[in-house]
């Protein structure tokens, strides 16, 4: 996936640590396994007869588990405050350099009557959290209701294809669209 493609290389090169709230990647050992395969550049499952030796896999797994911290919610509906508390613990205890929420819609968000106003406050709060704690803070947000084109493909989304996209555009420092055609 998108998450695993560059983080291991970044961690090795810069000796940085990251926290991930990624409940869709449960269970944690599979989450870590994906990063190990990326770091080693190989399928590490028994179906690959050329997979790395067990000792190499274990060394890579150990490195990954000391560099990436998997935050899994204790409750079914974790709030943004709960996730930030877990991130703050890791900032203090493990000196993480960055935190990632994947995806935004897995948080228990209390939109009230105005989703745009909620999002404005939420994104400002995340930005402030990042600045105060001097960390990277990334949020993955999925597009809403994309429709297939005549060829049966989804068009490349833009920031306005995310619910309340104007607010994401206004409040985020950087935006990256990752599109997998087909």
N, CA and C atoms as an extended XYZ file, in Angstrom:
546
Properties=species:S:1:pos:R:3:atomname:S:1:resname:S:1:resid:I:1 pbc="F F F"
N         0.811       -1.196        0.000 N   UNK     1
C         0.000        0.000        0.000 CA  UNK     1
C         0.849        1.252        0.000 C   UNK     1
N         0.189        2.369        0.029 N   UNK     2
C         0.834        3.676        0.019 CA  UNK     2
C         1.720        3.839        1.250 C   UNK     2
N         1.225        3.404        2.384 N   UNK     3
C         1.943        3.623        3.635 CA  UNK     3
C         3.290        2.955        3.662 C   UNK     3
N         3.351        1.756        3.166 N   UNK     4
C         4.567        0.978        3.332 CA  UNK     4
C         5.648        1.307        2.323 C   UNK     4
N         5.354        2.064        1.298 N   UNK     5
C         6.325        2.215        0.215 CA  UNK     5
C         7.585        2.972        0.597 C   UNK     5
N         7.523        4.023        1.402 N   UNK     6
C         8.737        4.796        1.643 CA  UNK     6
C         9.138        4.929        3.108 C   UNK     6
N         8.283        4.606        4.021 N   UNK     7
C         8.623        4.793        5.434 CA  UNK     7
C         9.845        3.994        5.879 C   UNK     7
N         9.997        2.709        5.534 N   UNK     8
C        11.194        1.986        6.002 CA  UNK     8
C        12.493        2.622        5.505 C   UNK     8
N        12.512        3.078        4.269 N   UNK     9
C        13.710        3.691        3.724 CA  UNK     9
C        13.997        5.000        4.457 C   UNK     9
N        12.956        5.788        4.696 N   UNK    10
C        13.077        7.048        5.424 CA  UNK    10
C        13.629        6.782        6.834 C   UNK    10
N        13.106        5.758        7.497 N   UNK    11
C        13.536        5.443        8.863 CA  UNK    11
C        14.995        5.018        8.911 C   UNK    11
N        15.420        4.224        7.958 N   UNK    12
C        16.803        3.775        7.920 CA  UNK    12
C        17.720        4.967        7.646 C   UNK    12
N        17.364        5.757        6.672 N   UNK    13
C        18.214        6.871        6.260 CA  UNK    13
C        18.322        7.947        7.336 C   UNK    13
N        17.194        8.264        7.992 N   UNK    14
C        17.175        9.388        8.935 CA  UNK    14
C        17.010        8.969       10.395 C   UNK    14
N        16.936        7.675       10.682 N   UNK    15
C        16.773        7.159       12.058 CA  UNK    15
C        15.582        7.808       12.765 C   UNK    15
N        14.460        7.844       12.084 N   UNK    16
C        13.269        8.451       12.657 CA  UNK    16
C        12.238        7.389       12.986 C   UNK    16
N        11.346        7.747       13.917 N   UNK    17
C        10.291        6.842       14.365 CA  UNK    17
C         8.933        7.466       14.067 C   UNK    17
N         7.958        6.598       13.796 N   UNK    18
C         6.616        7.057       13.452 CA  UNK    18
C         5.550        6.253       14.192 C   UNK    18
N         4.428        6.911       14.445 N   UNK    19
C         3.264        6.247       15.030 CA  UNK    19
C         2.154        6.230       13.983 C   UNK    19
N         1.455        5.115       13.918 N   UNK    20
C         0.365        4.953       12.956 CA  UNK    20
C        -0.919        4.562       13.668 C   UNK    20
N        -1.965        5.323       13.444 N   UNK    21
C        -3.306        4.883       13.800 CA  UNK    21
C        -3.879        4.349       12.499 C   UNK    21
N        -3.942        3.049       12.388 N   UNK    22
C        -4.353        2.413       11.138 CA  UNK    22
C        -5.189        1.168       11.426 C   UNK    22
N        -6.402        1.361       11.969 N   UNK    23
C        -7.205        0.202       12.378 CA  UNK    23
C        -7.600       -0.724       11.235 C   UNK    23
N        -7.576       -0.231       10.009 N   UNK    24
C        -7.902       -1.092        8.878 CA  UNK    24
C        -6.783       -2.080        8.586 C   UNK    24
N        -5.622       -1.873        9.196 N   UNK    25
C        -4.469       -2.758        8.991 CA  UNK    25
C        -4.317       -3.786       10.108 C   UNK    25
N        -5.366       -4.031       10.838 N   UNK    26
C        -5.362       -4.992       11.935 CA  UNK    26
C        -5.256       -6.412       11.373 C   UNK    26
N        -4.569       -7.329       12.017 N   UNK    27
C        -3.862       -7.239       13.289 CA  UNK    27
C        -2.466       -6.641       13.117 C   UNK    27
N        -1.894       -6.223       14.230 N   UNK    28
C        -0.621       -5.503       14.220 CA  UNK    28
C         0.506       -6.295       13.564 C   UNK    28
N         0.579       -7.605       13.789 N   UNK    29
C         1.709       -8.360       13.226 CA  UNK    29
C         1.697       -8.351       11.694 C   UNK    29
N         0.504       -8.291       11.086 N   UNK    30
C         0.434       -8.193        9.622 CA  UNK    30
C         0.831       -6.794        9.153 C   UNK    30
N         0.458       -5.796        9.942 N   UNK    31
C         0.859       -4.413        9.677 CA  UNK    31
C         2.388       -4.331        9.641 C   UNK    31
N         3.042       -4.888       10.652 N   UNK    32
C         4.503       -4.881       10.710 CA  UNK    32
C         5.118       -5.730        9.597 C   UNK    32
N         4.485       -6.851        9.303 N   UNK    33
C         4.988       -7.738        8.246 CA  UNK    33
C         5.081       -6.992        6.906 C   UNK    33
N         4.074       -6.186        6.584 N   UNK    34
C         4.101       -5.423        5.325 CA  UNK    34
C         5.314       -4.498        5.267 C   UNK    34
N         5.613       -3.846        6.377 N   UNK    35
C         6.784       -2.965        6.417 CA  UNK    35
C         8.088       -3.749        6.279 C   UNK    35
N         8.154       -4.920        6.892 N   UNK    36
C         9.353       -5.759        6.791 CA  UNK    36
C         9.582       -6.156        5.339 C   UNK    36
N         8.528       -6.575        4.661 N   UNK    37
C         8.671       -6.952        3.248 CA  UNK    37
C         9.141       -5.771        2.407 C   UNK    37
N         8.653       -4.588        2.718 N   UNK    38
C         9.088       -3.402        1.980 CA  UNK    38
C        10.556       -3.108        2.263 C   UNK    38
N        10.933       -3.162        3.511 N   UNK    39
C        12.323       -2.908        3.895 CA  UNK    39
C        13.266       -3.903        3.215 C   UNK    39
N        12.885       -5.170        3.198 N   UNK    40
C        13.732       -6.213        2.605 CA  UNK    40
C        13.567       -6.322        1.091 C   UNK    40
N        12.502       -5.732        0.567 N   UNK    41
C        12.275       -5.794       -0.877 CA  UNK    41
C        11.950       -7.180       -1.371 C   UNK    41
N        11.242       -7.952       -0.535 N   UNK    42
C        10.951       -9.340       -0.914 CA  UNK    42
C         9.666       -9.823       -0.258 C   UNK    42
N         9.017      -10.738       -0.939 N   UNK    43
C         7.894      -11.471       -0.353 CA  UNK    43
C         8.504      -12.425        0.678 C   UNK    43
N         8.098      -12.273        1.918 N   UNK    44
C         8.689      -13.079        2.995 CA  UNK    44
C         7.779      -14.217        3.446 C   UNK    44
N         6.818      -14.576        2.628 N   UNK    45
C         5.900      -15.655        2.985 CA  UNK    45
C         6.448      -16.992        2.484 C   UNK    45
N         5.950      -18.084        3.041 N   UNK    46
C         6.425      -19.420        2.624 CA  UNK    46
C         6.257      -19.705        1.132 C   UNK    46
N         5.350      -19.018        0.462 N   UNK    47
C         5.165      -19.287       -0.967 CA  UNK    47
C         6.354      -18.828       -1.811 C   UNK    47
N         7.220      -17.976       -1.250 N   UNK    48
C         8.407      -17.510       -1.960 CA  UNK    48
C         9.601      -18.368       -1.557 C   UNK    48
N        10.054      -19.198       -2.464 N   UNK    49
C        11.194      -20.078       -2.150 CA  UNK    49
C        12.501      -19.298       -2.014 C   UNK    49
N        12.530      -18.052       -2.483 N   UNK    50
C        13.719      -17.207       -2.380 CA  UNK    50
C        13.595      -16.151       -1.282 C   UNK    50
N        12.687      -16.386       -0.351 N   UNK    51
C        12.496      -15.401        0.712 CA  UNK    51
C        13.756      -15.280        1.572 C   UNK    51
N        13.907      -14.140        2.261 N   UNK    52
C        15.077      -13.969        3.128 CA  UNK    52
C        15.093      -15.012        4.248 C   UNK    52
N        16.284      -15.262        4.770 N   UNK    53
C        16.430      -16.199        5.883 CA  UNK    53
C        15.643      -15.694        7.083 C   UNK    53
N        15.236      -16.618        7.928 N   UNK    54
C        14.459      -16.283        9.115 CA  UNK    54
C        15.187      -15.258        9.991 C   UNK    54
N        16.485      -15.407       10.136 N   UNK    55
C        17.258      -14.470       10.968 CA  UNK    55
C        17.241      -13.054       10.386 C   UNK    55
N        17.291      -12.942        9.067 N   UNK    56
C        17.228      -11.635        8.403 CA  UNK    56
C        15.833      -11.024        8.599 C   UNK    56
N        14.812      -11.860        8.425 N   UNK    57
C        13.439      -11.399        8.637 CA  UNK    57
C        13.263      -10.901       10.079 C   UNK    57
N        13.741      -11.677       11.036 N   UNK    58
C        13.579      -11.302       12.448 CA  UNK    58
C        14.332      -10.025       12.788 C   UNK    58
N        15.502       -9.848       12.205 N   UNK    59
C        16.264       -8.614       12.431 CA  UNK    59
C        15.505       -7.411       11.858 C   UNK    59
N        14.948       -7.569       10.662 N   UNK    60
C        14.175       -6.488       10.048 CA  UNK    60
C        12.902       -6.217       10.847 C   UNK    60
N        12.247       -7.262       11.300 N   UNK    61
C        11.021       -7.112       12.099 CA  UNK    61
C        11.340       -6.374       13.399 C   UNK    61
N        12.446       -6.717       14.020 N   UNK    62
C        12.866       -6.052       15.256 CA  UNK    62
C        13.107       -4.565       14.998 C   UNK    62
N        13.806       -4.249       13.906 N   UNK    63
C        14.057       -2.848       13.550 CA  UNK    63
C        12.743       -2.103       13.331 C   UNK    63
N        11.844       -2.703       12.562 N   UNK    64
C        10.559       -2.065       12.266 CA  UNK    64
C         9.761       -1.848       13.544 C   UNK    64
N         9.708       -2.839       14.403 N   UNK    65
C         8.894       -2.717       15.622 CA  UNK    65
C         9.478       -1.718       16.622 C   UNK    65
N        10.736       -1.336       16.443 N   UNK    66
C        11.336       -0.300       17.290 CA  UNK    66
C        11.246        1.082       16.640 C   UNK    66
N        10.821        1.121       15.388 N   UNK    67
C        10.756        2.376       14.636 CA  UNK    67
C         9.336        2.810       14.305 C   UNK    67
N         8.422        1.847       14.291 N   UNK    68
C         7.024        2.133       13.961 CA  UNK    68
C         6.165        1.643       15.111 C   UNK    68
N         5.258        2.489       15.529 N   UNK    69
C         4.387        2.150       16.652 CA  UNK    69
C         2.950        2.140       16.164 C   UNK    69
N         2.345        0.990       16.327 N   UNK    70
C         0.974        0.754       15.867 CA  UNK    70
C         0.013        1.145       16.985 C   UNK    70
N        -0.831        2.119       16.701 N   UNK    71
C        -1.816        2.584       17.682 CA  UNK    71
C        -3.166        1.991       17.298 C   UNK    71
N        -3.648        1.125       18.156 N   UNK    72
C        -4.946        0.508       17.910 CA  UNK    72
C        -5.902        0.960       19.005 C   UNK    72
N        -7.113        1.346       18.632 N   UNK    73
C        -8.033        1.893       19.633 CA  UNK    73
C        -8.529        0.846       20.625 C   UNK    73
N        -8.656        1.266       21.869 N   UNK    74
C        -9.212        0.364       22.881 CA  UNK    74
C       -10.727        0.283       22.737 C   UNK    74
N       -11.337        1.325       22.190 N   UNK    75
C       -12.782        1.366       21.980 CA  UNK    75
C       -13.103        1.240       20.507 C   UNK    75
N       -14.338        0.924       20.240 N   UNK    76
C       -14.797        0.756       18.867 CA  UNK    76
C       -14.817        2.080       18.103 C   UNK    76
N       -14.984        3.191       18.817 N   UNK    77
C       -15.066        4.505       18.181 CA  UNK    77
C       -14.063        5.469       18.800 C   UNK    77
N       -12.803        5.400       18.407 N   UNK    78
C       -11.799        6.280       19.005 CA  UNK    78
C       -11.993        7.730       18.570 C   UNK    78
N       -11.848        8.619       19.503 N   UNK    79
C       -11.989       10.047       19.199 CA  UNK    79
C       -10.635       10.610       18.768 C   UNK    79
N       -10.650       11.755       18.101 N   UNK    80
C        -9.380       12.406       17.784 CA  UNK    80
C        -8.550       12.696       19.039 C   UNK    80
N        -9.200       13.075       20.134 N   UNK    81
C        -8.459       13.353       21.366 CA  UNK    81
C        -7.770       12.097       21.884 C   UNK    81
N        -8.452       10.965       21.822 N   UNK    82
C        -7.844        9.707       22.273 CA  UNK    82
C        -6.600        9.386       21.438 C   UNK    82
N        -6.700        9.526       20.134 N   UNK    83
C        -5.576        9.206       19.249 CA  UNK    83
C        -4.417       10.168       19.508 C   UNK    83
N        -4.723       11.447       19.689 N   UNK    84
C        -3.652       12.408       19.990 CA  UNK    84
C        -2.993       12.099       21.339 C   UNK    84
N        -3.750       11.627       22.303 N   UNK    85
C        -3.164       11.222       23.592 CA  UNK    85
C        -2.172       10.082       23.395 C   UNK    85
N        -2.549        9.097       22.575 N   UNK    86
C        -1.638        7.975       22.305 CA  UNK    86
C        -0.392        8.480       21.573 C   UNK    86
N        -0.589        9.378       20.605 N   UNK    87
C         0.549        9.940       19.887 CA  UNK    87
C         1.455       10.710       20.851 C   UNK    87
N         0.861       11.481       21.748 N   UNK    88
C         1.650       12.259       22.702 CA  UNK    88
C         2.476       11.346       23.611 C   UNK    88
N         1.885       10.233       24.036 N   UNK    89
C         2.643        9.256       24.832 CA  UNK    89
C         3.879        8.793       24.075 C   UNK    89
N         3.703        8.535       22.776 N   UNK    90
C         4.812        8.052       21.961 CA  UNK    90
C         5.833        9.154       21.663 C   UNK    90
N         5.389       10.388       21.605 N   UNK    91
C         6.317       11.514       21.454 CA  UNK    91
C         7.229       11.572       22.672 C   UNK    91
N         6.642       11.424       23.851 N   UNK    92
C         7.405       11.502       25.095 CA  UNK    92
C         8.258       10.254       25.305 C   UNK    92
N         7.658        9.072       25.198 N   UNK    93
C         8.356        7.828       25.530 CA  UNK    93
C         9.322        7.356       24.446 C   UNK    93
N         8.932        7.506       23.195 N   UNK    94
C         9.713        6.920       22.095 CA  UNK    94
C        10.354        7.951       21.179 C   UNK    94
N        10.049        9.220       21.411 N   UNK    95
C        10.627       10.312       20.600 CA  UNK    95
C        10.274       10.164       19.116 C   UNK    95
N         8.992        9.865       18.834 N   UNK    96
C         8.578        9.733       17.437 CA  UNK    96
C         8.725       11.071       16.717 C   UNK    96
N         8.945       10.985       15.413 N   UNK    97
C         9.096       12.169       14.565 CA  UNK    97
C         7.824       12.501       13.819 C   UNK    97
N         6.924       11.525       13.757 N   UNK    98
C         5.714       11.751       12.984 CA  UNK    98
C         4.599       10.821       13.392 C   UNK    98
N         3.386       11.232       13.037 N   UNK    99
C         2.187       10.448       13.330 CA  UNK    99
C         1.282       10.468       12.105 C   UNK    99
N         0.589        9.365       11.908 N   UNK   100
C        -0.281        9.248       10.748 CA  UNK   100
C        -1.613        8.624       11.146 C   UNK   100
N        -2.689        9.232       10.680 N   UNK   101
C        -4.046        8.717       10.868 CA  UNK   101
C        -4.485        8.151        9.528 C   UNK   101
N        -4.820        6.862        9.501 N   UNK   102
C        -5.222        6.206        8.253 CA  UNK   102
C        -6.380        5.251        8.496 C   UNK   102
N        -7.546        5.611        8.068 N   UNK   103
C        -7.987        6.862        7.473 CA  UNK   103
C        -8.766        7.721        8.475 C   UNK   103
N        -9.011        8.941        8.077 N   UNK   104
C        -9.759        9.908        8.878 CA  UNK   104
C       -11.133        9.366        9.280 C   UNK   104
N       -11.790        8.666        8.358 N   UNK   105
C       -13.156        8.205        8.644 CA  UNK   105
C       -13.225        7.083        9.676 C   UNK   105
N       -12.088        6.601       10.180 N   UNK   106
C       -12.099        5.602       11.253 CA  UNK   106
C       -12.131        6.250       12.634 C   UNK   106
N       -12.036        7.571       12.669 N   UNK   107
C       -12.166        8.285       13.939 CA  UNK   107
C       -13.647        8.524       14.229 C   UNK   107
N       -13.978        8.604       15.501 N   UNK   108
C       -15.338        8.953       15.901 CA  UNK   108
C       -15.419       10.467       15.899 C   UNK   108
N       -15.940       11.007       14.830 N   UNK   109
C       -16.000       12.451       14.641 CA  UNK   109
C       -17.399       12.966       14.949 C   UNK   109
N       -17.481       13.965       15.805 N   UNK   110
C       -18.759       14.573       16.177 CA  UNK   110
C       -18.960       15.819       15.327 C   UNK   110
N       -19.571       15.631       14.185 N   UNK   111
C       -19.709       16.707       13.218 CA  UNK   111
C       -20.696       17.794       13.633 C   UNK   111
N       -21.673       17.450       14.470 N   UNK   112
C       -22.701       18.435       14.797 CA  UNK   112
C       -23.491       18.768       13.556 C   UNK   112
N       -23.924       19.995       13.447 N   UNK   113
C       -24.760       20.374       12.305 CA  UNK   113
C       -23.951       20.873       11.115 C   UNK   113
N       -22.692       21.219       11.310 N   UNK   114
C       -21.868       21.761       10.229 CA  UNK   114
C       -20.571       20.971       10.108 C   UNK   114
N       -20.534       20.080        9.140 N   UNK   115
C       -19.330       19.266        8.972 CA  UNK   115
C       -18.120       20.116        8.608 C   UNK   115
N       -18.333       21.165        7.832 N   UNK   116
C       -17.206       22.013        7.449 CA  UNK   116
C       -16.595       22.723        8.650 C   UNK   116
N       -17.422       23.162        9.587 N   UNK   117
C       -16.923       23.836       10.793 CA  UNK   117
C       -16.192       22.843       11.697 C   UNK   117
N       -16.723       21.633       11.802 N   UNK   118
C       -16.035       20.604       12.579 CA  UNK   118
C       -14.659       20.333       11.980 C   UNK   118
N       -14.627       20.135       10.675 N   UNK   119
C       -13.380       19.825        9.994 CA  UNK   119
C       -12.379       20.979       10.129 C   UNK   119
N       -12.875       22.200       10.050 N   UNK   120
C       -12.004       23.368       10.231 CA  UNK   120
C       -11.315       23.306       11.603 C   UNK   120
N       -12.070       23.009       12.642 N   UNK   121
C       -11.525       22.929       13.993 CA  UNK   121
C       -10.581       21.736       14.129 C   UNK   121
N       -11.017       20.580       13.629 N   UNK   122
C       -10.201       19.366       13.708 CA  UNK   122
C        -8.854       19.556       13.034 C   UNK   122
N        -8.844       20.059       11.804 N   UNK   123
C        -7.596       20.221       11.062 CA  UNK   123
C        -6.697       21.278       11.705 C   UNK   123
N        -7.281       22.334       12.216 N   UNK   124
C        -6.489       23.349       12.930 CA  UNK   124
C        -5.860       22.746       14.182 C   UNK   124
N        -6.632       21.922       14.882 N   UNK   125
C        -6.131       21.264       16.088 CA  UNK   125
C        -4.975       20.330       15.755 C   UNK   125
N        -5.097       19.569       14.684 N   UNK   126
C        -4.015       18.659       14.269 CA  UNK   126
C        -2.771       19.450       13.884 C   UNK   126
N        -2.965       20.548       13.192 N   UNK   127
C        -1.841       21.390       12.799 CA  UNK   127
C        -1.135       21.951       14.031 C   UNK   127
N        -1.900       22.409       14.967 N   UNK   128
C        -1.333       22.956       16.218 CA  UNK   128
C        -0.589       21.849       16.985 C   UNK   128
N        -1.197       20.665       17.070 N   UNK   129
C        -0.566       19.526       17.742 CA  UNK   129
C         0.794       19.232       17.109 C   UNK   129
N         0.843       19.255       15.800 N   UNK   130
C         2.071       18.999       15.066 CA  UNK   130
C         3.123       20.068       15.367 C   UNK   130
N         2.710       21.304       15.344 N   UNK   131
C         3.651       22.407       15.592 CA  UNK   131
C         4.174       22.405       17.022 C   UNK   131
N         3.282       22.244       17.993 N   UNK   132
C         3.666       22.261       19.408 CA  UNK   132
C         4.629       21.125       19.723 C   UNK   132
N         4.397       19.963       19.109 N   UNK   133
C         5.214       18.778       19.397 CA  UNK   133
C         6.344       18.552       18.394 C   UNK   133
N         6.435       19.430       17.403 N   UNK   134
C         7.492       19.368       16.400 CA  UNK   134
C         7.565       18.000       15.715 C   UNK   134
N         6.423       17.548       15.206 N   UNK   135
C         6.357       16.276       14.485 CA  UNK   135
C         5.637       16.473       13.155 C   UNK   135
N         5.848       15.522       12.269 N   UNK   136
C         5.042       15.425       11.061 CA  UNK   136
C         3.686       14.875       11.482 C   UNK   136
N         2.618       15.313       10.849 N   UNK   137
C         1.297       14.773       11.151 CA  UNK   137
C         0.567       14.625        9.828 C   UNK   137
N         0.265       13.397        9.474 N   UNK   138
C        -0.401       13.110        8.196 CA  UNK   138
C        -1.758       12.484        8.446 C   UNK   138
N        -2.678       12.805        7.558 N   UNK   139
C        -4.038       12.265        7.644 CA  UNK   139
C        -4.413       11.737        6.263 C   UNK   139
N        -4.826       10.490        6.218 N   UNK   140
C        -5.323        9.899        4.980 CA  UNK   140
C        -6.837       10.090        4.966 C   UNK   140
N        -7.339       10.641        3.872 N   UNK   141
C        -8.783       10.826        3.707 CA  UNK   141
C        -9.185       10.243        2.352 C   UNK   141
N       -10.239        9.485        2.358 N   UNK   142
C       -10.704        8.848        1.129 CA  UNK   142
C       -11.713        9.738        0.418 C   UNK   142
N       -11.792        9.616       -0.911 N   UNK   143
C       -12.784       10.409       -1.640 CA  UNK   143
C       -14.196        9.891       -1.387 C   UNK   143
N       -15.145       10.758       -1.592 N   UNK   144
C       -16.553       10.382       -1.487 CA  UNK   144
C       -17.063       10.002       -2.870 C   UNK   144
N       -17.964        9.132       -2.968 N   UNK   145
C       -18.709        8.758       -4.173 CA  UNK   145
C       -18.099        9.115       -5.522 C   UNK   145
N       -17.034        8.455       -5.864 N   UNK   146
C       -16.498        8.625       -7.214 CA  UNK   146
C       -17.319        7.770       -8.167 C   UNK   146
N       -17.543        8.277       -9.323 N   UNK   147
C       -18.297        7.530      -10.334 CA  UNK   147
C       -17.357        7.114      -11.459 C   UNK   147
N       -17.566        5.900      -11.951 N   UNK   148
C       -16.728        5.394      -13.036 CA  UNK   148
C       -17.031        6.151      -14.330 C   UNK   148
N       -15.988        6.290      -15.155 N   UNK   149
C       -16.168        6.929      -16.452 CA  UNK   149
C       -16.693        5.906      -17.460 C   UNK   149
N       -16.812        6.301      -18.709 N   UNK   150
C       -17.367        5.433      -19.753 CA  UNK   150
C       -16.549        4.156      -19.945 C   UNK   150
N       -15.261        4.210      -19.657 N   UNK   151
C       -14.385        3.041      -19.817 CA  UNK   151
C       -14.408        2.134      -18.585 C   UNK   151
N       -15.179        2.532      -17.550 N   UNK   152
C       -15.279        1.720      -16.345 CA  UNK   152
C       -14.201        1.987      -15.317 C   UNK   152
N       -13.477        3.088      -15.497 N   UNK   153
C       -12.417        3.465      -14.563 CA  UNK   153
C       -12.851        4.641      -13.700 C   UNK   153
N       -12.253        4.725      -12.532 N   UNK   154
C       -12.493        5.886      -11.687 CA  UNK   154
C       -11.562        7.005      -12.130 C   UNK   154
N       -12.069        8.215      -12.260 N   UNK   155
C       -11.185        9.329      -12.617 CA  UNK   155
C       -10.281        9.671      -11.440 C   UNK   155
N        -9.176       10.310      -11.738 N   UNK   156
C        -8.273       10.731      -10.670 CA  UNK   156
C        -8.988       11.781       -9.813 C   UNK   156
N        -9.138       11.535       -8.517 N   UNK   157
C        -9.829       12.495       -7.665 CA  UNK   157
C        -8.956       13.717       -7.387 C   UNK   157
N        -9.573       14.775       -6.912 N   UNK   158
C        -8.819       15.915       -6.405 CA  UNK   158
C        -9.309       16.202       -4.995 C   UNK   158
N        -8.764       17.205       -4.368 N   UNK   159
C        -9.083       17.487       -2.972 CA  UNK   159
C       -10.579       17.737       -2.768 C   UNK   159
N       -11.257       18.237       -3.793 N   UNK   160
C       -12.682       18.535       -3.661 CA  UNK   160
C       -13.561       17.293       -3.749 C   UNK   160
N       -12.954       16.142       -4.050 N   UNK   161
C       -13.691       14.875       -4.036 CA  UNK   161
C       -13.748       14.259       -2.644 C   UNK   161
N       -13.029       14.830       -1.698 N   UNK   162
C       -13.114       14.414       -0.296 CA  UNK   162
C       -14.275       15.194        0.318 C   UNK   162
N       -15.020       14.576        1.225 N   UNK   163
C       -16.123       15.292        1.883 CA  UNK   163
C       -15.588       16.597        2.475 C   UNK   163
N       -16.272       17.697        2.190 N   UNK   164
C       -15.849       19.038        2.617 CA  UNK   164
C       -14.442       19.364        2.130 C   UNK   164
N       -14.202       19.023        0.867 N   UNK   165
C       -12.878       19.195        0.273 CA  UNK   165
C       -12.321       20.599        0.342 C   UNK   165
N       -13.184       21.592        0.305 N   UNK   166
C       -12.692       22.965        0.376 CA  UNK   166
C       -11.945       23.199        1.685 C   UNK   166
N       -12.444       22.624        2.777 N   UNK   167
C       -11.786       22.815        4.069 CA  UNK   167
C       -10.449       22.076        4.112 C   UNK   167
N       -10.395       20.873        3.527 N   UNK   168
C        -9.114       20.158        3.444 CA  UNK   168
C        -8.122       21.013        2.652 C   UNK   168
N        -8.609       21.640        1.595 N   UNK   169
C        -7.757       22.485        0.769 CA  UNK   169
C        -7.288       23.716        1.543 C   UNK   169
N        -8.169       24.295        2.354 N   UNK   170
C        -7.841       25.512        3.098 CA  UNK   170
C        -6.907       25.261        4.275 C   UNK   170
N        -7.064       24.149        4.952 N   UNK   171
C        -6.396       23.936        6.236 CA  UNK   171
C        -5.163       23.046        6.207 C   UNK   171
N        -4.999       22.256        5.191 N   UNK   172
C        -3.845       21.355        5.149 CA  UNK   172
C        -2.640       22.081        4.542 C   UNK   172
N        -1.469       21.825        5.112 N   UNK   173
C        -0.255       22.443        4.581 CA  UNK   173
C         0.140       21.835        3.241 C   UNK   173
N        -0.011       20.525        3.121 N   UNK   174
C         0.324       19.822        1.890 CA  UNK   174
C        -0.758       18.792        1.609 C   UNK   174
N        -0.970       18.541        0.335 N   UNK   175
C        -1.940       17.535       -0.065 CA  UNK   175
C        -1.306       16.667       -1.149 C   UNK   175
N        -1.562       15.380       -1.060 N   UNK   176
C        -1.064       14.441       -2.055 CA  UNK   176
C        -2.231       13.560       -2.454 C   UNK   176
N        -2.455       13.436       -3.727 N   UNK   177
C        -3.497       12.547       -4.240 CA  UNK   177
C        -2.798       11.291       -4.754 C   UNK   177
N        -3.214       10.145       -4.250 N   UNK   178
C        -2.695        8.869       -4.710 CA  UNK   178
C        -3.831        8.181       -5.449 C   UNK   178
N        -3.616        7.911       -6.709 N   UNK   179
C        -4.674        7.357       -7.556 CA  UNK   179
C        -4.203        6.046       -8.176 C   UNK   179
N        -5.023        5.022       -7.972 N   UNK   180
C        -4.766        3.732       -8.603 CA  UNK   180
C        -5.820        3.513       -9.668 C   UNK   180
N        -5.496        3.773      -10.910 N   UNK   181
C        -6.492        3.596      -11.980 CA  UNK   181
C        -7.002        2.158      -12.049 C   UNK   181
N        -8.251        2.042      -12.519 N   UNK   182
C        -8.785        0.701      -12.765 CA  UNK   182
C        -9.696        0.163      -11.758 C   UNK   182
